Every structure is written in C-alpha cells, then in structure tokens.
C-alpha cells in the first residue's frame, strides 16, 4: 500500500496536481543540477521555474523515526524556509513538500522551491585566488552569517555550495536548510559554525576578522578558535578518507 501526504503553499494551489504526480514528473525529467546522496532537478511547470529536491530513501530505522517521531527532511526544509523568510533571511520561496509512504512507513520525499537565479556560490571565491572583489565578497559573507547568528539562526551545514550569491548588491541566499537551529549560541558555537566551509586558513582569517569586528569580540582569539575547529575537521575528514581507501583497496 502506497499513500501520499503533502503540504502546498496557498499561493501555488495551481500546482496541486503536479505535486500529487511529483514522483513521475521527477523521474521523467533529465534536468539534474546536483546528484549525490539526494538529487536536485529544475522543472518548469505552468509558468513557474521550480527546483525539486528528491531525498534518498531512508534506511529502515530512519523510516520508522521519520514516520512516527520526527519530521522528514522534506517537511523540515519546507517549514524552515517559511521561518527564515518570516525572519527576513533569504532562501528560495518554499512551494510544497510531498511524502510517499510504503507499507505504512516513509519511503520517498520531495521538497519544491521557487528557483532563485544566482551568479555564484561562496565556493568560488574560496577556491579562486583571483576571484573578482574577493575580499569584499568574503566580508559580506561574514556579515551575512553574523546576521543569521544575531537572529539565533544556525545553518548546520554551512558548506560552500549552500550559500548562493547574486553579484548585484552581493545578495546572499541559503539553501539545503533541512538542518537548521533556531536558538542562541555561545561564541565558541558561532565560530565552530564556520568550520564546514573548508576554507584555506588565510581566507578563513579574513572572514573571521570581519565577523569579529561585527560581533565586537577579540579578533585574535576568534581566529584562534575558528582555525582550530576548521583544521580539526579537515584532519578528521582526511583520516576518514584514508581509512576508507585502505579498507576498500583491492589486494
């Protein structure tokens, strides 16, 4: 037995039939823009430019958890987007989330948002040494994260691809928002939040210096803390990759 549950923003009631048939619509589209654990595709429906995220089918344990005890990643993405917009933080406008259940348990789920055209992500200035106006972009990014923290918002996956940027006025927009925190942070927690950027030390120092200035905290101490956790995460990830390569290496 397969059942469907969804919530649709009232402004997009004309997309209800599309939402009900999202599994077929998604499978038939070849407009993939990202594929890893989850997959994102762009679809154009009834004059609307949409980005649809299909979440990987959870393992059995998580299917039980998401069915009975916690909101699915799709629902959290939808609800978090609404909350961010209410707080004045830019994120693509949420349109719907859809969940399909198989044998009484969550199986597949989708999150639909309005496409937010952008010019680059924060990844490019972090990777390209001669990126145009690099220091201005990094400073603006630091101020953007300060705004999040000031409003007790934590993007728990603040990785380079999850901040979209338009060149005009350097407007920044957060995506991949199913893991968000909405509570106050101490200074250590705020600085640890930058560690997933995978930034070079010199770039991270520029970001933290600008952030510390806005936060009105000691710049040297802030950089020491942020660099420590950034380097620590890099070491852990590097060790994990080496161990994986060691155990998967063929004789």
C-alpha positions as CSV (number, residue, x, y, z in Angstrom):
1,X,0.0,0.0,0.0
2,X,1.4,3.4,-1.0
3,X,-0.1,6.7,0.3
4,X,0.9,10.3,-0.2
5,X,0.9,13.3,2.2
6,X,1.8,16.8,1.2
7,X,1.5,20.5,2.1
8,X,1.3,23.1,-0.6
9,X,1.7,26.9,-0.2
10,X,-1.7,28.5,-0.9
11,X,-0.1,30.9,-3.4
12,X,0.7,27.8,-5.6
13,X,-2.6,26.0,-5.5
14,X,-2.4,25.7,-9.3
15,X,0.4,23.2,-8.8
16,X,-1.5,20.7,-6.7
17,X,-1.9,18.1,-9.5
18,X,1.8,18.4,-10.3
19,X,2.7,17.8,-6.6
20,X,0.5,14.7,-6.5
21,X,2.4,13.3,-9.5
22,X,5.8,14.5,-8.4
23,X,7.4,11.1,-8.5
24,X,6.6,10.6,-12.2
25,X,7.4,14.2,-13.1
26,X,10.7,14.0,-11.4
27,X,11.7,10.6,-12.9
28,X,10.8,11.8,-16.4
29,X,13.0,15.0,-16.2
30,X,16.6,14.9,-17.2
31,X,17.3,18.4,-15.8
32,X,19.5,17.3,-12.9
33,X,21.6,20.2,-11.4
34,X,23.0,18.1,-8.5
35,X,23.2,14.5,-7.6
36,X,24.9,13.0,-4.6
37,X,23.0,11.4,-1.6
38,X,20.0,13.5,-2.7
39,X,19.1,14.8,-6.2
40,X,18.0,18.2,-7.4
41,X,16.3,19.0,-10.7
42,X,14.9,22.1,-12.3
43,X,11.4,21.9,-13.7
44,X,9.2,24.4,-15.5
45,X,5.5,24.0,-14.7
46,X,2.6,26.3,-15.6
47,X,4.9,29.3,-15.9
48,X,6.8,28.5,-12.7
49,X,10.6,27.8,-12.5
50,X,11.0,25.2,-9.8
51,X,13.8,23.4,-8.1
52,X,12.8,20.0,-6.8
53,X,14.8,18.1,-4.3
54,X,14.3,14.3,-4.0
55,X,15.6,12.9,-0.8
56,X,17.2,9.5,-0.6
57,X,15.0,6.7,0.7
58,X,16.0,6.4,4.4
59,X,17.2,3.1,5.9
60,X,14.6,1.1,7.8
61,X,15.4,2.6,11.2
62,X,15.2,6.2,9.9
63,X,12.0,5.3,8.0
64,X,10.4,4.4,11.4
65,X,11.9,7.6,13.0
66,X,10.6,9.9,10.3
67,X,7.2,8.3,10.2
68,X,6.4,8.3,13.9
69,X,8.9,10.6,15.8
70,X,10.4,13.3,13.7
71,X,9.6,15.4,10.7
72,X,11.0,14.3,7.4
73,X,13.8,16.2,5.8
74,X,11.4,17.4,3.2
75,X,8.9,18.8,5.7
76,X,11.8,20.4,7.7
77,X,13.0,22.1,4.6
78,X,9.6,23.5,3.9
79,X,8.9,24.7,7.5
80,X,12.5,26.1,7.9
81,X,12.2,28.0,4.7
82,X,8.9,29.6,5.9
83,X,10.6,30.5,9.2
84,X,13.7,32.0,7.6
85,X,11.6,34.2,5.3
86,X,9.5,35.3,8.2
87,X,12.8,36.4,9.9
88,X,13.9,38.3,6.8
89,X,16.5,35.8,5.7
90,X,16.8,35.0,2.0
91,X,16.0,31.4,1.0
92,X,14.2,30.2,-2.1
93,X,10.5,30.5,-1.7
94,X,9.0,27.2,-0.4
95,X,6.2,25.8,-2.5
96,X,5.5,22.3,-1.2
97,X,6.8,19.1,0.4
98,X,5.5,15.7,-0.6
99,X,5.9,12.4,1.3
100,X,5.1,8.9,-0.1
101,X,4.6,6.1,2.3
102,X,5.1,2.4,1.6
103,X,3.8,-0.3,3.9
104,X,3.0,2.4,6.5
105,X,6.5,3.9,6.6
106,X,8.0,6.9,4.9
107,X,9.6,6.0,1.6
108,X,10.4,8.8,-0.8
109,X,10.0,12.6,-0.2
110,X,10.4,15.8,-2.1
111,X,10.8,19.5,-1.4
112,X,9.8,22.0,-4.0
113,X,11.0,25.6,-4.0
114,X,10.9,28.5,-6.5
115,X,14.1,28.8,-8.4
116,X,16.4,31.6,-7.1
117,X,18.8,32.6,-10.0
118,X,22.3,33.3,-8.8
119,X,25.7,34.1,-10.2
120,X,28.0,32.0,-8.0
121,X,28.2,30.4,-4.6
122,X,30.6,31.2,-1.7
123,X,32.7,28.2,-3.0
124,X,34.1,30.2,-6.0
125,X,35.8,33.0,-4.0
126,X,37.1,30.4,-1.5
127,X,38.7,28.4,-4.3
128,X,39.8,31.0,-6.8
129,X,42.7,33.2,-5.7
130,X,41.9,36.0,-8.2
131,X,38.2,35.9,-7.8
132,X,36.8,39.5,-8.6
133,X,36.3,41.5,-5.4
134,X,37.2,38.5,-3.4
135,X,37.8,40.4,-0.1
136,X,34.5,42.3,-0.4
137,X,32.6,39.1,-1.0
138,X,34.2,37.4,2.0
139,X,33.5,40.4,4.2
140,X,29.9,40.5,3.0
141,X,29.6,36.8,3.7
142,X,30.9,37.3,7.3
143,X,28.3,40.0,7.8
144,X,25.6,37.7,6.4
145,X,26.5,34.9,8.9
146,X,26.6,37.5,11.7
147,X,23.0,38.4,10.8
148,X,22.0,34.8,11.0
149,X,23.6,34.3,14.4
150,X,22.3,37.7,15.6
151,X,18.8,36.3,14.9
152,X,19.6,33.0,16.7
153,X,19.8,31.1,13.4
154,X,22.4,28.4,12.7
155,X,22.8,26.8,9.3
156,X,24.1,23.4,10.5
157,X,25.5,22.6,7.0
158,X,27.2,25.9,6.2
159,X,29.2,24.4,3.4
160,X,30.5,26.3,0.3
161,X,27.7,25.2,-2.0
162,X,24.9,26.2,0.3
163,X,25.2,30.0,0.1
164,X,24.0,31.4,-3.3
165,X,25.1,34.8,-4.3
166,X,23.9,37.4,-6.8
167,X,26.6,39.9,-8.0
168,X,24.1,42.8,-7.7
169,X,24.4,44.1,-4.2
170,X,26.0,40.8,-3.3
171,X,22.7,39.4,-2.1
172,X,23.1,36.0,-0.3
173,X,20.6,33.2,-0.1
174,X,20.8,30.0,2.0
175,X,19.8,26.6,0.6
176,X,19.9,22.9,1.9
177,X,18.1,24.1,5.0
178,X,16.6,20.9,6.5
179,X,19.2,21.1,9.3
180,X,18.8,24.5,10.9
181,X,19.0,25.7,14.5
182,X,16.8,28.4,16.0
183,X,18.3,29.1,19.4
184,X,21.0,31.4,20.8
185,X,24.7,30.3,20.5
186,X,27.7,31.0,22.7
187,X,30.8,32.4,21.0
188,X,32.5,29.0,20.5
189,X,29.4,27.6,18.8
190,X,29.3,30.6,16.5
191,X,32.9,30.2,15.4
192,X,32.6,26.4,15.0
193,X,29.8,27.1,12.6
194,X,32.4,28.3,10.0
195,X,34.3,25.0,10.0
196,X,32.4,23.3,7.2
197,X,33.4,26.0,4.8
198,X,36.6,24.0,4.1
199,X,38.3,27.4,3.6
200,X,42.1,28.0,3.4
201,X,43.4,29.4,6.6
202,X,44.2,32.8,5.2
203,X,40.6,33.1,3.7
204,X,39.0,31.9,7.0
205,X,41.1,34.5,8.9
206,X,39.7,37.2,6.6
207,X,36.1,36.0,7.2
208,X,36.5,35.7,11.0
209,X,38.3,39.1,11.2
210,X,35.3,40.7,9.6
211,X,32.9,38.7,11.7
212,X,34.7,39.5,14.9
213,X,34.5,43.2,14.1
214,X,30.7,43.0,13.7
215,X,30.4,40.8,16.8
216,X,32.7,43.1,18.7
217,X,35.0,40.4,20.1
218,X,38.7,39.9,20.2
219,X,39.9,39.2,16.6
220,X,43.0,37.1,17.6
221,X,41.0,34.9,19.9
222,X,38.2,34.5,17.4
223,X,40.7,33.4,14.7
224,X,42.4,31.0,17.0
225,X,39.2,29.3,17.9
226,X,37.8,29.2,14.3
227,X,41.1,27.9,12.8
228,X,41.4,25.2,15.4
229,X,38.0,23.7,14.6
230,X,38.4,24.2,10.9
231,X,41.7,22.4,10.9
232,X,40.4,19.7,13.2
233,X,37.5,18.9,10.9
234,X,39.9,18.7,7.9
235,X,42.1,16.3,9.7
236,X,39.1,14.1,10.7
237,X,37.8,14.1,7.1
238,X,41.2,13.4,5.7
239,X,41.7,10.4,8.1
240,X,38.3,9.1,7.2
241,X,39.1,9.2,3.5
242,X,42.4,7.4,4.1
243,X,40.8,4.7,6.2
244,X,38.1,4.2,3.6
245,X,40.7,3.9,0.8
246,X,42.7,1.5,2.9
247,X,39.8,-0.9,3.5
248,X,38.4,-0.7,0.0
249,X,41.8,-1.1,-1.7
250,X,41.9,-4.3,-3.7
251,X,44.6,-6.8,-3.0
